[in-house]
Amino acid sequence: MSVDVYLNFNGNCREAAEFYAEVFGLEKPKIMTFGEAPQHPDYALPEEAKGLVMHTRLNIDGSNVMFSDVFPGMPFVAGNNISLSIVNKDLDKINTYFNQLKEGGTVVMELQETFWSKCYGSLKDKFGIEWLFNYDNGESVF
């Protein structure tokens, strides 16, 4: 299991990820944009979102640091744009952690299957910390 850092940016994620890759001597990151992700048929993707970064990741000295732009219209507060991500191969642990951390907190997205994970969800705990949960089957699309 790992606890990874997830950083959100307000439209400049690509620039930030490429900068950090250069600073830490890493390859240019592989980037998935919102426009490259499968689209929900009931929700049209705004034109201004298509080129924004949905996900990228760097391994900096053994730690995964993940990055994305906030979706247009979603709140962005510099300094509050960091989340902790639980990445685990044990679905029972993911469910247990999620259910315990949601007590007194706010569920942002219930645990559910997505195009990138058999089980993904997010919440803000009672202390205001945002947690992301992701099942790791060893076959990441990112």
Contacts in CASP RR format, 6 or more apart in sequence:
PFRMAT RR
TARGET T0000
AUTHOR 0000-0000-0000
METHOD contacts of the structure
MODEL  1
MSVDVYLNFNGNCREAAEFYAEVFGLEKPKIMTFGEAPQHPDYALPEEAK
GLVMHTRLNIDGSNVMFSDVFPGMPFVAGNNISLSIVNKDLDKINTYFNQ
LKEGGTVVMELQETFWSKCYGSLKDKFGIEWLFNYDNGESVF
1 86 0 8 1.000
1 87 0 8 1.000
1 88 0 8 1.000
1 89 0 8 1.000
1 90 0 8 1.000
1 93 0 8 1.000
2 64 0 8 1.000
2 86 0 8 1.000
2 87 0 8 1.000
2 88 0 8 1.000
3 84 0 8 1.000
3 85 0 8 1.000
3 86 0 8 1.000
3 87 0 8 1.000
4 63 0 8 1.000
4 64 0 8 1.000
4 65 0 8 1.000
4 66 0 8 1.000
4 84 0 8 1.000
4 85 0 8 1.000
4 87 0 8 1.000
5 63 0 8 1.000
5 64 0 8 1.000
5 65 0 8 1.000
5 66 0 8 1.000
5 82 0 8 1.000
5 83 0 8 1.000
5 84 0 8 1.000
5 85 0 8 1.000
6 65 0 8 1.000
6 66 0 8 1.000
6 67 0 8 1.000
6 68 0 8 1.000
6 82 0 8 1.000
6 83 0 8 1.000
6 84 0 8 1.000
6 85 0 8 1.000
6 132 0 8 1.000
7 16 0 8 1.000
7 65 0 8 1.000
7 66 0 8 1.000
7 67 0 8 1.000
7 68 0 8 1.000
7 81 0 8 1.000
7 82 0 8 1.000
8 67 0 8 1.000
8 68 0 8 1.000
8 69 0 8 1.000
8 70 0 8 1.000
8 76 0 8 1.000
8 81 0 8 1.000
8 82 0 8 1.000
8 83 0 8 1.000
9 16 0 8 1.000
9 53 0 8 1.000
9 67 0 8 1.000
9 68 0 8 1.000
9 69 0 8 1.000
9 70 0 8 1.000
9 76 0 8 1.000
9 81 0 8 1.000
10 69 0 8 1.000
10 70 0 8 1.000
10 76 0 8 1.000
10 78 0 8 1.000
10 81 0 8 1.000
11 52 0 8 1.000
11 53 0 8 1.000
11 69 0 8 1.000
11 70 0 8 1.000
12 69 0 8 1.000
13 52 0 8 1.000
13 53 0 8 1.000
13 56 0 8 1.000
13 67 0 8 1.000
13 68 0 8 1.000
13 69 0 8 1.000
14 31 0 8 1.000
14 53 0 8 1.000
14 56 0 8 1.000
16 67 0 8 1.000
17 29 0 8 1.000
17 31 0 8 1.000
17 53 0 8 1.000
17 56 0 8 1.000
17 58 0 8 1.000
17 67 0 8 1.000
18 28 0 8 1.000
18 29 0 8 1.000
20 26 0 8 1.000
20 58 0 8 1.000
20 60 0 8 1.000
20 65 0 8 1.000
21 27 0 8 1.000
21 28 0 8 1.000
21 29 0 8 1.000
21 58 0 8 1.000
24 58 0 8 1.000
24 60 0 8 1.000
24 61 0 8 1.000
26 58 0 8 1.000
26 59 0 8 1.000
26 60 0 8 1.000
29 56 0 8 1.000
29 57 0 8 1.000
29 58 0 8 1.000
29 67 0 8 1.000
30 56 0 8 1.000
30 142 0 8 1.000
31 53 0 8 1.000
31 55 0 8 1.000
31 56 0 8 1.000
32 53 0 8 1.000
32 54 0 8 1.000
32 55 0 8 1.000
32 56 0 8 1.000
32 141 0 8 1.000
32 142 0 8 1.000
33 50 0 8 1.000
33 51 0 8 1.000
33 52 0 8 1.000
33 53 0 8 1.000
33 54 0 8 1.000
34 45 0 8 1.000
34 49 0 8 1.000
34 50 0 8 1.000
34 51 0 8 1.000
34 52 0 8 1.000
34 53 0 8 1.000
34 54 0 8 1.000
34 69 0 8 1.000
34 71 0 8 1.000
35 45 0 8 1.000
35 49 0 8 1.000
35 50 0 8 1.000
35 51 0 8 1.000
35 54 0 8 1.000
36 54 0 8 1.000
37 54 0 8 1.000
37 115 0 8 1.000
38 115 0 8 1.000
39 45 0 8 1.000
46 72 0 8 1.000
48 72 0 8 1.000
49 71 0 8 1.000
49 72 0 8 1.000
52 69 0 8 1.000
52 71 0 8 1.000
52 72 0 8 1.000
53 67 0 8 1.000
53 68 0 8 1.000
53 69 0 8 1.000
54 68 0 8 1.000
54 69 0 8 1.000
55 66 0 8 1.000
55 67 0 8 1.000
55 68 0 8 1.000
55 116 0 8 1.000
55 142 0 8 1.000
56 66 0 8 1.000
56 67 0 8 1.000
56 68 0 8 1.000
56 142 0 8 1.000
57 64 0 8 1.000
57 65 0 8 1.000
57 66 0 8 1.000
57 67 0 8 1.000
57 142 0 8 1.000
58 64 0 8 1.000
58 65 0 8 1.000
58 67 0 8 1.000
59 65 0 8 1.000
64 87 0 8 1.000
66 85 0 8 1.000
70 76 0 8 1.000
70 81 0 8 1.000
82 130 0 8 1.000
83 122 0 8 1.000
83 129 0 8 1.000
83 130 0 8 1.000
83 131 0 8 1.000
83 132 0 8 1.000
84 129 0 8 1.000
84 130 0 8 1.000
84 131 0 8 1.000
84 132 0 8 1.000
85 131 0 8 1.000
85 132 0 8 1.000
85 133 0 8 1.000
85 134 0 8 1.000
86 94 0 8 1.000
86 97 0 8 1.000
86 131 0 8 1.000
86 132 0 8 1.000
86 133 0 8 1.000
86 134 0 8 1.000
87 134 0 8 1.000
87 136 0 8 1.000
88 94 0 8 1.000
88 133 0 8 1.000
88 134 0 8 1.000
88 135 0 8 1.000
88 136 0 8 1.000
89 135 0 8 1.000
89 136 0 8 1.000
89 137 0 8 1.000
89 138 0 8 1.000
91 118 0 8 1.000
91 119 0 8 1.000
91 135 0 8 1.000
94 111 0 8 1.000
94 119 0 8 1.000
94 133 0 8 1.000
94 134 0 8 1.000
94 135 0 8 1.000
95 111 0 8 1.000
95 119 0 8 1.000
97 131 0 8 1.000
97 133 0 8 1.000
98 111 0 8 1.000
98 121 0 8 1.000
98 123 0 8 1.000
98 131 0 8 1.000
98 133 0 8 1.000
101 123 0 8 1.000
101 125 0 8 1.000
101 131 0 8 1.000
102 123 0 8 1.000
102 125 0 8 1.000
103 126 0 8 1.000
104 125 0 8 1.000
104 126 0 8 1.000
105 123 0 8 1.000
105 124 0 8 1.000
105 125 0 8 1.000
105 126 0 8 1.000
105 128 0 8 1.000
106 123 0 8 1.000
106 124 0 8 1.000
107 122 0 8 1.000
107 123 0 8 1.000
108 121 0 8 1.000
108 122 0 8 1.000
108 123 0 8 1.000
108 124 0 8 1.000
108 130 0 8 1.000
109 120 0 8 1.000
109 121 0 8 1.000
109 122 0 8 1.000
109 123 0 8 1.000
110 121 0 8 1.000
111 119 0 8 1.000
111 120 0 8 1.000
111 121 0 8 1.000
111 133 0 8 1.000
112 119 0 8 1.000
112 120 0 8 1.000
112 121 0 8 1.000
113 119 0 8 1.000
113 120 0 8 1.000
114 120 0 8 1.000
115 141 0 8 1.000
116 134 0 8 1.000
116 140 0 8 1.000
116 141 0 8 1.000
116 142 0 8 1.000
117 134 0 8 1.000
117 135 0 8 1.000
117 137 0 8 1.000
118 135 0 8 1.000
118 137 0 8 1.000
119 133 0 8 1.000
119 134 0 8 1.000
119 135 0 8 1.000
120 132 0 8 1.000
120 133 0 8 1.000
120 134 0 8 1.000
120 135 0 8 1.000
121 132 0 8 1.000
121 133 0 8 1.000
121 134 0 8 1.000
122 130 0 8 1.000
122 131 0 8 1.000
122 132 0 8 1.000
122 133 0 8 1.000
123 130 0 8 1.000
123 131 0 8 1.000
124 130 0 8 1.000
124 131 0 8 1.000
125 131 0 8 1.000
END
